[in-house]
Amino acid sequence: MNAKFGMYPLDKATPSLQRREPLLGGKPAPVGSLFVLGENGGYGATPRPTHRLVLGRNDDDVHVIVGDGDWYVSRKQAVMQCVPYGSGLTWTLRNLGRRPIRLPAAPLLLKEHEIVLEPGYTTLFIQGDRLHVVEVLVSGRSGAKLAPPDGETGDLGYPLTPQQRLVLVAMFQAYLRQDERAHPLSAKDAGEVLNTIPGQSGWTQRRVHHEVDRVRYQLAAAGHTGLTAQSAHPEALRLNLVEVLLNTATLVPPDLRLLDGGQAHEPPLG
């Protein structure tokens, strides 16, 4: 696809769509533009009736690769199309594959089922031999003031060490999966999860506590309240912590890839 026709590739280093809306051709995207980002990059597309984006395992026939090397994911797993809707245009999502697609607060999208994508950010979860996370953003902003491409990064996310991010993803994974009854894992249970990740070992309850406490104190020093024993009940500390991490997009759903030994979507710095 060619940018001349309103289709723009997004490289693998593109920040999480929850943190920042990408520019298209160096300019703010028109309202109704679609962004789709997987673990190997993605695409942005302006709203035109002829535009469609295909997701799946077969990199020769799709725009966004999902499930590279995972035989449980279909070669063409889903398609997003821009179609007439009322007096304007909208984007639809149709599941073409065998595996269901899960969206937050919605029924499973089964094979040949189709939905309309609402403006804003959402996440698609596809479970193969590992969990695949695809970010979707339909631009709904009009006249939004965006930083110039060469301006200083204004990301909300707080920098974390790789160890801290890994521990926090394990402890708060239910929130990143956007489960209906999400709750934090205990330090003991988080340690057990961490020890199952390829290349990880030696995680104890005490070690998990140490990493989590360091982040709490760092965020408290940055001005966030309810993160120390002096400002909140002990049982509320983890809940207050995850609220800060999610509200600042310090943790985002693609970070779940860490639990399978993949790479995180860390916020760019500087």
Secondary structure, 3 states (H helix, E strand, C coil): CCHHHCEEEECCCCCCCCCCCCCECCECCCCCCEEEEECCEEEEECCCCCCEEEEECCCCCCCEECCCCCCCCCCCCEEEEEEEECCEEEEEEEECCCCCEECCCCCCECCCCEEEECCEEEEEEEECCCEEEEEEEECCCCCCCCCCCCCCCCCCCCCCCHHHHHHHHHHCHHHHCCCCCCCCCCHHHHHHHHCCCCCCCCCCHHHHHHHHHHHHHHHHHCCCCCCCCCCCCHHHHHHHHHHHHHHCCCCCHHHHHHHHCCCCCCCCCC
